[in-house]
Amino acid sequence: MKKFTLAAAVLAVSAAVLTGCGSSNPAAETAPAPDDAAALSMTGAWAKAAEADGMTGAFGTLENSGDEDLTIVAASSPAASTVELHEVAMDDDGAMVMREIEGGFVVPAGSDYLLEPGASHLMLMGLTDGLLAGDTVTITLELADGSTLDVDAVAKDFAGGNESYGSGEGHDAESHGAGSHGTETHGTETHGTETHGAETHGTETHGTADH
């Protein structure tokens, strides 16, 4: 009887050990992946109305409710072939130009980051359709941890903020917004004794001909 009881005890302990080895921590397996986007939101999102195949800027206020800085590293939209993160800065000639921002948009912990004309903004390039005032465009923001946030921006007519692209951007100093190229002016041109005034695209003015 004692030998049987001892054998049973050994089997019970062995079974318990094997069961313990085969178990895992459910909490460790189901722990959610980090999601920085959960602390990010965007308010007052809007975009400039623009023509199809053109480009436009999108703006608003990025808000971080978390206790760590958040970095937006990329963006995309079904309404455009490319979306870039841009800033406006002074170039070597003293002109204000647009360019891709290095390091992305950093939204401070417990604070916000403003996207506005003439400053940091989202640049939608190669619009698939025209963007009319009142239309809504969806933009997906990607954070450094890979999480994403979808924002809806409402289009509206806006004529300001037509900065030029910096050299090396491949845009040939083309200003953004509704396909605008700004006003191009030619200098004074003289032919013999007849003098022409400044000639402007769209309106040509001639001075008094002096023969």
RODREN-945345 format. One record per residue: residue number from 1; residue in three letters; x, y, z of N, C-alpha, C in turn. Coordinates in steps of 0.001 Angstrom, whole numbers. Atoms other than C-alpha are relative to their C-alpha. Layout:
<sites>
- NUM;ALA;X;Y;Z;X;Y;Z;X;Y;Z
...
</sites>
This chain:
<sites>
- 1;MET;827;-1197;0;0;0;0;872;1261;0
- 2;LYS;-869;-1148;-56;2837;2395;844;679;241;-1334
- 3;LYS;-647;-148;1296;4578;1681;-2474;-953;609;-1012
- 4;PHE;999;-534;930;1336;2441;-4383;-226;1480;246
- 5;THR;224;-1408;-337;798;5700;-2536;1170;861;-428
- 6;LEU;-1169;-759;386;4360;6837;-3161;60;179;-1514
- 7;ALA;-8;-89;1461;4108;6043;-6875;-1038;1003;-501
- 8;ALA;1064;-936;395;852;7988;-7142;426;1438;246
- 9;ALA;-451;-1352;-325;2430;10980;-5452;1017;495;-1010
- 10;VAL;-1004;-373;988;5367;10936;-7847;-642;360;-1321
- 11;LEU;699;-292;1246;3026;10835;-10832;-725;1340;66
- 12;ALA;726;-1251;-153;986;13737;-9477;932;1185;-94
- 13;VAL;-972;-1101;51;4060;15928;-8974;517;193;-1404
- 14;SER;-492;-82;1373;5340;15087;-12462;-1016;678;-915
- 15;ALA;1058;-602;813;2020;16014;-14005;-97;1497;245
- 16;ALA;75;-1421;-327;2009;19326;-12169;1146;769;-620
- 17;VAL;-1152;-651;594;5503;20151;-13370;-177;168;-1491
- 18;LEU;207;-65;1434;4630;19326;-16973;-1055;1029;-363
- 19;THR;1064;-988;259;1464;21409;-16786;534;1412;127
- 20;GLY;-578;-1322;-192;3416;24367;-15455;908;398;-1130
- 21;CYS;-898;-307;1104;5981;24121;-18222;-754;320;-1273
- 22;GLY;754;-195;1235;3344;24026;-20909;-884;1220;20
- 23;SER;869;-1182;-83;1420;27049;-19643;766;1251;-384
- 24;SER;-591;-1283;333;2061;30641;-20728;-794;1102;654
- 25;ASN;656;-1145;-614;1138;34081;-19521;-932;656;-1020
- 26;PRO;949;-563;980;-2058;35115;-21349;145;1508;-127
- 27;ALA;-113;-1460;40;-1492;38735;-20400;1137;434;-904
- 28;ALA;-1138;-358;834;1898;38759;-22112;-309;-209;-1473
- 29;GLU;319;299;1387;455;37250;-25303;-967;1014;-594
- 30;THR;1061;-876;500;-2468;39681;-25592;284;1483;255
- 31;ALA;-304;-1412;-266;-692;42896;-24563;-59;798;-1303
- 32;PRO;136;-782;1233;-1645;45569;-27137;1303;677;-381
- 33;ALA;-1189;-692;493;1045;47085;-29299;-130;1490;292
- 34;PRO;52;-1449;-237;1976;50721;-28621;-775;699;-1114
- 35;ASP;818;-713;978;-388;53137;-30344;63;1490;304
- 36;ASP;-165;-1431;-250;861;56726;-30336;-1180;797;-531
- 37;ALA;1100;-735;622;-2047;57753;-32556;-1185;160;947
- 38;ALA;1114;-103;-941;-4426;57172;-29634;15;1332;744
- 39;ALA;-114;-1274;-708;-3116;60386;-28063;-28;1197;-944
- 40;LEU;-57;-1075;991;-3214;62390;-31298;-1372;300;-587
- 41;SER;1228;-421;687;-6083;64372;-32798;322;1240;-819
- 42;MET;-177;-1202;816;-6486;67130;-35361;-1316;742;-64
- 43;THR;1212;-811;0;-9001;69943;-35061;92;1093;-1058
- 44;GLY;58;-1084;984;-10136;72535;-37579;693;-318;-1305
- 45;ALA;-708;393;1230;-8738;70558;-40525;-699;568;-1234
- 46;TRP;554;-537;1251;-9195;72279;-43901;1087;-23;-1078
- 47;ALA;-924;12;1137;-7615;72356;-47350;-431;1060;-1002
- 48;LYS;315;-967;1050;-7402;74853;-50197;-711;-694;-1148
- 49;ALA;639;498;1215;-9792;74289;-53073;1024;56;-1126
- 50;ALA;-1003;74;1057;-7776;73271;-56133;-536;-808;-1176
- 51;GLU;404;695;1213;-8010;71847;-59646;597;-1399;-59
- 52;ALA;-501;1356;194;-7550;68209;-60687;1403;45;-597
- 53;ASP;-1397;115;434;-3910;67184;-61333;890;1084;610
- 54;GLY;-795;-1045;-637;-2803;70189;-59295;451;-422;1383
- 55;MET;-445;266;-1357;-1662;70489;-55721;-681;971;946
- 56;THR;632;-865;-977;-2975;71974;-52516;584;-254;1375
- 57;GLY;-474;150;-1367;-2143;72502;-48864;-1156;-313;930
- 58;ALA;994;319;-1029;-3999;71117;-45839;531;478;1346
- 59;PHE;-394;-673;-1224;-3994;72764;-42435;-909;-407;1159
- 60;GLY;778;307;-1185;-5314;72469;-38894;909;-2;1218
- 61;THR;-778;47;-1235;-4167;71997;-35295;142;-1435;474
- 62;LEU;-288;1337;-522;-2497;68745;-34206;105;96;1516
- 63;GLU;22;-58;-1455;-3135;68037;-30527;469;-1330;591
- 64;ASN;-562;1174;-665;-1221;65613;-28275;-463;-22;1451
- 65;SER;526;100;-1360;-3053;64536;-25129;856;-905;882
- 66;GLY;-845;915;-760;-283;62140;-24042;1111;705;756
- 67;ASP;-1099;-552;-786;2761;62588;-21825;1350;-174;-681
- 68;GLU;-1218;108;774;5328;61936;-24565;-182;707;-1344
- 69;ASP;64;-660;1313;6160;63853;-27750;-394;-1017;-1069
- 70;LEU;408;849;1116;4592;62445;-30917;597;559;-1291
- 71;THR;-592;-436;1261;6249;62548;-34338;-768;-584;-1177
- 72;ILE;656;422;1235;4309;62418;-37608;1069;-46;-1082
- 73;VAL;-1110;189;936;6685;61025;-40215;-442;-78;-1455
- 74;ALA;468;134;1387;4491;60579;-43305;-1502;217;-46
- 75;ALA;1436;-164;186;1029;61110;-44761;-376;-497;-1390
- 76;SER;499;464;1293;-1110;59807;-47611;-1476;350;-100
- 77;SER;1410;-300;225;-4521;60388;-49164;-449;-644;-1296
- 78;PRO;513;542;1258;-6690;58629;-51744;-286;1090;-1024
- 79;ALA;309;-1113;899;-7274;62081;-53238;1234;533;-709
- 80;ALA;-1234;-522;590;-3611;62636;-54192;998;-1121;-213
- 81;SER;-1022;1012;268;-727;60684;-55671;1097;34;1055
- 82;THR;-1038;-155;-1008;1659;62052;-53035;-429;1031;1028
- 83;VAL;200;-986;-1059;1385;63815;-49688;1338;168;723
- 84;GLU;-1270;-280;-656;4450;65494;-48189;-214;906;1210
- 85;LEU;14;-869;-1174;5148;67176;-44853;914;1183;-311
- 86;HIS;-759;-1177;423;6265;70735;-45615;128;1033;1103
- 87;GLU;-199;-1185;-816;7647;73738;-43824;301;1162;-938
- 88;VAL;-378;-1191;763;8238;77300;-45010;1171;639;726
- 89;ALA;-1210;-547;-608;11725;78665;-44394;696;929;-982
- 90;MET;-728;-938;838;14086;81308;-45718;1179;-700;-671
- 91;ASP;-1123;610;706;16546;80233;-48405;1220;927;51
- 92;ASP;-1241;-773;-36;20059;81558;-49019;-144;1393;-601
- 93;ASP;220;-1305;624;18674;84440;-51085;-956;874;796
- 94;GLY;911;-775;-836;16356;85584;-48318;-1457;-143;-370
- 95;ALA;1388;209;409;13195;84329;-50027;-627;-1114;832
- 96;MET;717;1029;-735;10560;82299;-48172;-431;-1088;-980
- 97;VAL;283;1106;907;10278;78886;-49802;-547;-1197;775
- 98;MET;487;1252;-571;8496;75594;-49189;1016;-1097;-217
- 99;ARG;-863;1167;141;10445;72409;-48584;-472;-1078;960
- 100;GLU;346;1080;-914;10000;68997;-46995;735;217;1326
- 101;ILE;-577;-220;-1314;10608;69193;-43279;786;-1230;431
- 102;GLU;-815;1110;-476;13376;67057;-41810;-477;-428;1390
- 103;GLY;404;516;-1308;12324;64808;-38925;-1489;-29;247
- 104;GLY;1449;52;-148;8588;65206;-39487;-554;1098;904
- 105;PHE;668;-939;-905;6063;67173;-37406;72;-573;1421
- 106;VAL;-110;455;-1392;6888;66843;-33685;-1031;757;836
- 107;VAL;1056;-602;-814;3825;67460;-31492;388;-185;1469
- 108;PRO;-455;128;-1393;4954;68220;-27905;-1041;-662;897
- 109;ALA;891;645;-962;3506;66222;-25029;-915;1019;650
- 110;GLY;965;-875;-639;327;67801;-23689;-167;1342;-672
- 111;SER;78;-1285;686;474;70525;-26320;-489;-209;-1434
- 112;ASP;482;99;1374;-272;71202;-29986;1046;493;-990
- 113;TYR;-897;-381;1100;1370;71867;-33352;-891;534;-1108
- 114;LEU;885;-676;944;-179;74329;-35788;477;-181;-1435
- 115;LEU;-233;35;1439;-380;73699;-39528;-797;1145;-601
- 116;GLU;690;-1172;522;-1183;76942;-41333;709;517;-1242
- 117;PRO;-629;-578;1189;-554;78816;-44602;1187;871;397
- 118;GLY;-1189;-757;-302;2900;80310;-44657;888;-636;1047
- 119;ALA;-778;706;-1018;4199;77745;-42159;-87;-1498;-299
- 120;SER;90;1447;217;4155;73970;-41654;-1378;-374;-532
- 121;HIS;1274;430;567;1470;72190;-43667;173;-1341;-691
- 122;LEU;6;1222;789;517;69011;-45494;-161;379;-1456
- 123;MET;33;-339;1422;1161;69184;-49239;-545;-1176;-797
- 124;LEU;603;1031;833;-1185;67124;-51448;345;291;-1450
- 125;MET;-483;-212;1357;292;66678;-54910;-593;-1045;-942
- 126;GLY;609;901;965;-1227;65165;-58047;-1414;-373;390
- 127;LEU;1395;246;-400;-4878;65551;-57060;-724;-829;-1061
- 128;THR;704;874;945;-6999;62815;-58643;-1261;663;-551
- 129;ASP;1202;-731;423;-10062;65085;-58834;103;1435;479
- 130;GLY;49;-1366;-470;-10820;68751;-58462;-539;50;1419
- 131;LEU;435;-155;-1386;-11266;69874;-54875;-733;1328;110
- 132;LEU;838;-1192;-43;-14164;72310;-54644;-317;372;1435
- 133;ALA;372;-470;-1328;-15164;74425;-51678;-1170;-825;529
- 134;GLY;1030;834;-605;-17237;72252;-49344;284;-1486;-102
- 135;ASP;-389;1410;108;-15657;68957;-50464;812;-410;1226
- 136;THR;-789;536;-1108;-14032;66706;-47868;1064;-934;-537
- 137;VAL;-1109;855;409;-10634;65087;-48336;541;-708;1240
- 138;THR;-533;791;-1114;-9371;62277;-46081;1508;-134;-130
- 139;ILE;-1459;88;-46;-5710;62313;-45078;401;-921;1140
- 140;THR;-487;927;-1026;-3937;59521;-43185;1380;442;457
- 141;LEU;-1276;-393;-590;-1161;60593;-40838;663;-1233;605
- 142;GLU;-748;1139;-545;1533;58029;-39976;1012;492;1025
- 143;LEU;-907;-393;-1062;3432;58286;-36706;1243;-877;5
- 144;ALA;-1284;695;-18;6939;57106;-35867;-136;-1459;422
- 145;ASP;162;1392;-447;5635;53919;-34192;-797;-838;-991
- 146;GLY;749;731;1012;3687;52940;-37324;-1501;127;118
- 147;SER;1442;-193;-146;245;53812;-35961;-455;1146;-897
- 148;THR;520;-995;934;-2025;56000;-38095;-1249;693;549
- 149;LEU;1192;-766;-348;-4718;58625;-37729;-601;562;-1280
- 150;ASP;704;-555;1152;-7317;59507;-40387;-678;1304;397
- 151;VAL;646;-1290;-245;-8448;63122;-40558;-745;425;-1256
- 152;ASP;795;-517;1111;-11092;64743;-42757;133;1517;-46
- 153;ALA;-186;-1444;182;-10291;68194;-44110;-1039;526;-980
- 154;VAL;1017;-618;849;-12977;70440;-45592;654;1042;-898
- 155;ALA;-597;-943;950;-11997;72358;-48731;-710;1347;49
- 156;LYS;580;-1335;85;-12499;76102;-48939;883;868;-885
- 157;ASP;-747;-921;849;-11464;78930;-51231;928;845;865
- 158;PHE;-990;-776;-745;-8295;80633;-50039;1087;419;-966
- 159;ALA;-940;-502;1007;-5971;82854;-52080;1397;223;550
- 160;GLY;-1300;-316;-577;-3086;83340;-49631;917;-1201;86
- 161;GLY;-948;1072;-261;-40;81299;-48740;636;-609;-1230
- 162;ASN;-598;546;1226;1381;80935;-52266;1521;126;10
- 163;GLU;-1457;-30;-58;4997;80350;-51292;581;-797;-1155
- 164;SER;-694;747;1044;7543;79069;-53795;729;-1186;608
- 165;TYR;-785;1138;-436;9327;75744;-53595;1466;369;7
- 166;GLY;-1438;-219;-51;12965;75787;-52588;690;-748;-1114
- 167;SER;-757;669;1048;15615;74809;-55110;328;-1405;436
- 168;GLY;-303;1383;-313;16255;71086;-55326;-1219;-819;300
- 169;GLU;1221;738;-273;12649;70178;-54651;-572;-617;-1263
- 170;GLY;495;569;1253;12036;69442;-58329;-1314;585;-451
- 171;HIS;1284;-593;372;9052;71775;-58566;176;1293;-761
- 172;ASP;-277;-1194;799;10751;74651;-60407;-664;1249;551
- 173;ALA;517;-1209;-665;9678;77278;-57883;-1470;251;-306
- 174;GLU;1431;-143;284;6009;76613;-58532;-757;168;1297
- 175;SER;752;-220;-1224;3652;78008;-55916;-1177;-940;68
- 176;HIS;1088;964;-152;932;75808;-54452;-1336;696;170
- 177;GLY;1346;-508;-206;-2797;76244;-54196;-686;309;-1310
- 178;ALA;836;-209;1189;-5300;75909;-57050;809;149;-1272
- 179;GLY;-824;-41;1201;-2485;75491;-59550;535;1371;-311
- 180;SER;-418;-1385;220;-1446;79115;-59069;1499;93;-220
- 181;HIS;-1402;-246;262;1858;80304;-60486;408;1414;380
- 182;GLY;-318;-1373;-375;1690;83808;-59090;3;919;-1205
- 183;THR;-40;-972;1090;2204;86933;-61190;1411;104;-525
- 184;GLU;-1320;-76;606;5120;86929;-63607;106;1297;-777
- 185;THR;-145;-1308;623;6405;90293;-64775;1280;52;-805
- 186;HIS;-1172;-197;842;8776;91107;-67606;530;1409;184
- 187;GLY;-605;-1321;-146;11210;94027;-67440;-322;894;-1177
- 188;THR;252;-963;1070;11142;97106;-69644;756;-403;-1249
- 189;GLU;-597;426;1256;11795;96296;-73266;34;1182;-964
- 190;THR;-145;-1133;910;13098;98851;-75811;300;-500;-1401
- 191;HIS;-226;345;1398;12872;98478;-79585;287;1305;-756
- 192;GLY;-317;-1239;719;14704;101315;-81412;-365;1192;855
- 193;THR;410;-1200;-735;13111;104618;-80438;-1345;-176;660
- 194;GLU;1319;222;-592;9819;103033;-79332;174;-783;1285
- 195;THR;-163;619;-1308;9591;102128;-75653;-1314;-595;473
- 196;HIS;1179;654;-568;7172;99609;-74130;125;8;1512
- 197;GLY;-4;63;-1457;6174;99657;-70484;157;-1433;477
- 198;ALA;-113;1349;-567;6315;96654;-68124;-1129;-863;-526
- 199;GLU;994;902;572;4539;93725;-69703;-325;-1102;1004
- 200;THR;421;982;-1001;2518;91457;-67424;-885;-1041;-650
- 201;HIS;864;1053;543;908;88104;-68229;-1454;368;211
- 202;GLY;1433;-263;-109;-2769;88598;-68901;-349;1407;-449
- 203;THR;253;-1386;378;-2527;92413;-69383;1282;606;-528
- 204;GLU;-1205;-582;601;-37;94096;-71742;-210;1496;-137
- 205;THR;112;-1459;33;551;97837;-71347;1113;576;-833
- 206;HIS;-1004;-654;841;2359;99949;-73913;124;1466;395
- 207;GLY;-193;-1428;-264;3883;103332;-73188;-230;808;-1271
- 208;THR;192;-865;1173;3677;106282;-75551;1138;-220;-982
- 209;ALA;-1027;220;1036;5508;105561;-78808;596;1338;-397
- 210;ASP;-696;-1245;327;8102;108198;-79500;811;-224;-1270
- 211;HIS;-692;188;1283;9191;108302;-83156;694;1310;-351
</sites>
